[in-house]
Protein backbone atom coordinates (compact mmCIF):
# COMPACT_ATOMS: atom_id res chain seq x y z
CA UNK A 1 0.00 0.00 0.00
CA UNK A 2 1.09 3.55 -0.74
CA UNK A 3 -0.27 6.61 1.05
CA UNK A 4 0.10 10.15 -0.21
CA UNK A 5 -0.53 13.07 2.13
CA UNK A 6 -0.68 16.53 0.61
CA UNK A 7 -0.94 19.85 2.48
CA UNK A 8 -2.06 22.71 0.28
CA UNK A 9 -2.79 26.38 0.79
CA UNK A 10 -4.89 28.16 -1.81
CA UNK A 11 -5.09 31.87 -2.53
CA UNK A 12 -7.53 33.76 -0.33
CA UNK A 13 -10.95 33.97 -1.93
CA UNK A 14 -10.55 30.76 -3.97
CA UNK A 15 -11.70 28.36 -1.23
CA UNK A 16 -15.15 27.65 -2.70
CA UNK A 17 -13.71 26.95 -6.14
CA UNK A 18 -11.14 24.65 -4.55
CA UNK A 19 -13.87 22.77 -2.65
CA UNK A 20 -15.85 22.29 -5.87
CA UNK A 21 -12.81 20.97 -7.72
CA UNK A 22 -11.78 18.74 -4.79
CA UNK A 23 -15.23 17.15 -4.69
CA UNK A 24 -15.00 16.43 -8.40
CA UNK A 25 -11.46 15.05 -8.01
CA UNK A 26 -12.57 12.80 -5.14
CA UNK A 27 -15.49 11.42 -7.14
CA UNK A 28 -13.31 10.64 -10.17
CA UNK A 29 -10.36 9.27 -8.16
CA UNK A 30 -12.49 6.83 -6.21
CA UNK A 31 -13.50 5.22 -9.54
CA UNK A 32 -9.87 4.22 -10.18
CA UNK A 33 -9.31 0.49 -9.59
CA UNK A 34 -6.18 1.04 -7.47
CA UNK A 35 -7.52 3.89 -5.33
CA UNK A 36 -8.57 2.66 -1.89
CA UNK A 37 -9.28 6.02 -0.30
CA UNK A 38 -9.29 9.67 -1.36
CA UNK A 39 -10.30 12.18 1.28
CA UNK A 40 -9.84 15.95 1.23
CA UNK A 41 -10.06 17.96 4.45
CA UNK A 42 -10.40 21.71 4.97
CA UNK A 43 -8.79 23.33 8.00
CA UNK A 44 -11.22 24.63 10.62
CA UNK A 45 -8.66 27.24 11.68
CA UNK A 46 -7.43 28.37 8.24
CA UNK A 47 -10.14 27.75 5.63
CA UNK A 48 -7.70 28.31 2.76
CA UNK A 49 -5.66 25.29 3.92
CA UNK A 50 -6.48 21.78 2.73
CA UNK A 51 -5.11 18.29 3.38
CA UNK A 52 -5.45 15.34 1.04
CA UNK A 53 -5.25 11.75 2.30
CA UNK A 54 -4.89 9.28 -0.55
CA UNK A 55 -4.46 5.51 -0.30
CA UNK A 56 -3.49 3.29 -3.25
CA UNK A 57 -2.85 -0.43 -3.56
CA UNK A 58 0.71 0.34 -4.70
CA UNK A 59 2.88 2.99 -6.35
CA UNK A 60 1.83 1.80 -9.80
CA UNK A 61 -1.79 2.72 -8.94
CA UNK A 62 -0.62 6.16 -7.76
CA UNK A 63 1.26 6.65 -11.02
CA UNK A 64 -1.88 5.72 -12.96
CA UNK A 65 -3.77 8.31 -10.91
CA UNK A 66 -1.21 10.97 -11.83
CA UNK A 67 -1.49 9.97 -15.51
CA UNK A 68 -5.31 9.98 -15.59
CA UNK A 69 -7.28 12.41 -17.76
CA UNK A 70 -9.22 13.69 -14.74
CA UNK A 71 -5.96 14.46 -12.90
CA UNK A 72 -4.81 16.59 -15.83
CA UNK A 73 -8.18 18.31 -16.18
CA UNK A 74 -9.10 18.91 -12.54
CA UNK A 75 -5.77 19.22 -10.75
CA UNK A 76 -3.33 20.50 -13.36
CA UNK A 77 -5.96 22.53 -15.21
CA UNK A 78 -7.88 23.81 -12.19
CA UNK A 79 -6.64 23.34 -8.63
CA UNK A 80 -3.03 24.18 -9.51
CA UNK A 81 -4.14 27.67 -10.58
CA UNK A 82 -5.46 28.30 -7.05
CA UNK A 83 -2.44 27.00 -5.12
CA UNK A 84 -0.25 29.29 -3.09
CA UNK A 85 1.88 26.51 -1.56
CA UNK A 86 1.90 22.72 -1.39
CA UNK A 87 3.88 19.93 0.22
CA UNK A 88 3.46 16.23 -0.35
CA UNK A 89 4.85 13.12 1.25
CA UNK A 90 4.60 9.41 0.43
CA UNK A 91 4.10 6.86 3.20
CA UNK A 92 4.15 3.08 3.48
CA UNK A 93 2.50 1.10 6.29
CA UNK A 94 4.66 -0.43 8.98
CA UNK A 95 4.07 -3.80 10.53
VEXDREN-2710 file (C-alpha; in Angstrom, 1 decimal):
% VEXDREN-2710
k/r/px/py/pz
1/UNK/0.0/0.0/0.0
2/UNK/1.1/3.6/-0.7
3/UNK/-0.3/6.6/1.0
4/UNK/0.1/10.2/-0.2
5/UNK/-0.5/13.1/2.1
6/UNK/-0.7/16.5/0.6
7/UNK/-0.9/19.8/2.5
8/UNK/-2.1/22.7/0.3
9/UNK/-2.8/26.4/0.8
10/UNK/-4.9/28.2/-1.8
11/UNK/-5.1/31.9/-2.5
12/UNK/-7.5/33.8/-0.3
13/UNK/-10.9/34.0/-1.9
14/UNK/-10.5/30.8/-4.0
15/UNK/-11.7/28.4/-1.2
16/UNK/-15.1/27.7/-2.7
17/UNK/-13.7/27.0/-6.1
18/UNK/-11.1/24.7/-4.5
19/UNK/-13.9/22.8/-2.7
20/UNK/-15.9/22.3/-5.9
21/UNK/-12.8/21.0/-7.7
22/UNK/-11.8/18.7/-4.8
23/UNK/-15.2/17.2/-4.7
24/UNK/-15.0/16.4/-8.4
25/UNK/-11.5/15.1/-8.0
26/UNK/-12.6/12.8/-5.1
27/UNK/-15.5/11.4/-7.1
28/UNK/-13.3/10.6/-10.2
29/UNK/-10.4/9.3/-8.2
30/UNK/-12.5/6.8/-6.2
31/UNK/-13.5/5.2/-9.5
32/UNK/-9.9/4.2/-10.2
33/UNK/-9.3/0.5/-9.6
34/UNK/-6.2/1.0/-7.5
35/UNK/-7.5/3.9/-5.3
36/UNK/-8.6/2.7/-1.9
37/UNK/-9.3/6.0/-0.3
38/UNK/-9.3/9.7/-1.4
39/UNK/-10.3/12.2/1.3
40/UNK/-9.8/16.0/1.2
41/UNK/-10.1/18.0/4.4
42/UNK/-10.4/21.7/5.0
43/UNK/-8.8/23.3/8.0
44/UNK/-11.2/24.6/10.6
45/UNK/-8.7/27.2/11.7
46/UNK/-7.4/28.4/8.2
47/UNK/-10.1/27.8/5.6
48/UNK/-7.7/28.3/2.8
49/UNK/-5.7/25.3/3.9
50/UNK/-6.5/21.8/2.7
51/UNK/-5.1/18.3/3.4
52/UNK/-5.4/15.3/1.0
53/UNK/-5.2/11.7/2.3
54/UNK/-4.9/9.3/-0.6
55/UNK/-4.5/5.5/-0.3
56/UNK/-3.5/3.3/-3.2
57/UNK/-2.8/-0.4/-3.6
58/UNK/0.7/0.3/-4.7
59/UNK/2.9/3.0/-6.4
60/UNK/1.8/1.8/-9.8
61/UNK/-1.8/2.7/-8.9
62/UNK/-0.6/6.2/-7.8
63/UNK/1.3/6.6/-11.0
64/UNK/-1.9/5.7/-13.0
65/UNK/-3.8/8.3/-10.9
66/UNK/-1.2/11.0/-11.8
67/UNK/-1.5/10.0/-15.5
68/UNK/-5.3/10.0/-15.6
69/UNK/-7.3/12.4/-17.8
70/UNK/-9.2/13.7/-14.7
71/UNK/-6.0/14.5/-12.9
72/UNK/-4.8/16.6/-15.8
73/UNK/-8.2/18.3/-16.2
74/UNK/-9.1/18.9/-12.5
75/UNK/-5.8/19.2/-10.7
76/UNK/-3.3/20.5/-13.4
77/UNK/-6.0/22.5/-15.2
78/UNK/-7.9/23.8/-12.2
79/UNK/-6.6/23.3/-8.6
80/UNK/-3.0/24.2/-9.5
81/UNK/-4.1/27.7/-10.6
82/UNK/-5.5/28.3/-7.0
83/UNK/-2.4/27.0/-5.1
84/UNK/-0.2/29.3/-3.1
85/UNK/1.9/26.5/-1.6
86/UNK/1.9/22.7/-1.4
87/UNK/3.9/19.9/0.2
88/UNK/3.5/16.2/-0.3
89/UNK/4.9/13.1/1.2
90/UNK/4.6/9.4/0.4
91/UNK/4.1/6.9/3.2
92/UNK/4.2/3.1/3.5
93/UNK/2.5/1.1/6.3
94/UNK/4.7/-0.4/9.0
95/UNK/4.1/-3.8/10.5
END
